[in-house]
C-alpha cells in the first residue's frame, strides 16, 4: 500500500453515503449485498448509489459480481486491511507497548449481531 492508494481510499470514504455503504458491505461479508438492497438500506436512488459505488470501486474498496439480474457488491477487506496497516506503519515511534490497546481493539473478536436477551 502506498501513499497514493491510501489517499484515494480515504477520499472515497470521505463522503457520508459512501462511508455508510462501505460499512454496510463490510457487515454483509462474505456474501455481499445486491445494489438494490443497499440502495433501500441507505434510502438513496439506485443511480445515485451506483455513482458512489463506482468511486469506491475505483479506490479498490469494493468489487461487484453479476448474479442473475442483480449486481452484488462486496467490500474488499484486503484493501481495508492495507489502509489500516498503512496508518499503523511505524506505529508509535518504535514503542509497540503504546499501540497495544489499539491493536487489542483491532484484533478483538468481531461482534456481528447484537445479542438477543433471554428471559
N, C-alpha and C positions, 0 to 999 in steps of 0.2 A: 504494500500500500504506500503510495507516495503522496506528497502534499496536494497535488492537483486532484487526485482521485478523492481524497478526503474532503477537499473544498467543494467538489461537485456533489458529494453525498450530503454534506451539511447544507449546501444551498438548496438541494432538492427537499430536504426535510424542514427547511426554514419557512414553511407555509402551513397554516393550521389544517387545511383539508388533506394535504399530502402527508403530514405527520400523523393525523388520525387514521388515514387509510393504511399507512405503513404499520401502525400499531395493531390495527385490526388484522392485517395479513400475518403479522408475527404471531398473534394469538391463534390464528387459524392453521398454523403449521401442524403437520406436514401436508394436509390436503388442499390448502389454499381456499380461495373464495371466488365464485363467479362474479364477474364485473357488475352484473345487475344486482346481486345481493349486497355487494359492497356499496353501490350507489344508494340503495334503500337504507342501509345502516347509517350512512353518512348524511342522508337526506339531501343529496345533490343530484342534478340531472346527469344522465349517463354520459352525455357528450362532454360535460364539464369534468366528470371523473376521468374520462378517457384521456383528456389533456393532462390531468395531474398524474395519472399512471404512466403516461409517456415520459414525463420528466423524471419520475422515479426509475423507470426502466433505463433511460439514458445514463443515469447515475449508477446503474448496476445494482440498485437496491431491490428491484422486483423482476420477476420473469413471468411470462404468460404462456399458456398452452390451450389450444382449442380442444374442447371436449364436447363433441356433438354440436349443439347450437350455441354453447356458451364458451366464453373465454375465461379461463380460470387463472387468477393471479396468485403468485406465491412470493413471500418475502425471501430475499437472498440472505440467509443467515450467515453465510461465509463473508459476504461483503460487510454486513453489520459487525461481525467479529473483527474484521480488518480495520474498520473505523474505530472501534473501541480500543483495539490494540495500538493503533496509531496514536490515540490520545494518551495511552498509558506507557508508550515507549519511553525509556529512560525515566521510569516512574520514580518520583520523589527524590531525584538527585542521587540515586545510588543507595538510598536508605529504605530498603524494602519494608522494614517494620512500619514506616509511616503509611505505606499503602495497604497494609494488611487488612484494615477494616473495609476498605473499598473492594479489595479482592475477595474477601469473605462474602460481601453482598452480591458480587457478580457470580460467584460460584455456588451460592445457596440454591437448594432445590427449587425448581420453578413451581409456583402455585398457579395452576392454570384455571381453576374454577373455585368460587367461594364454597366453603363447606356448608352443607345443609345441617341445621340443628336437629337434634333428635329429642323427642320428648313430647 
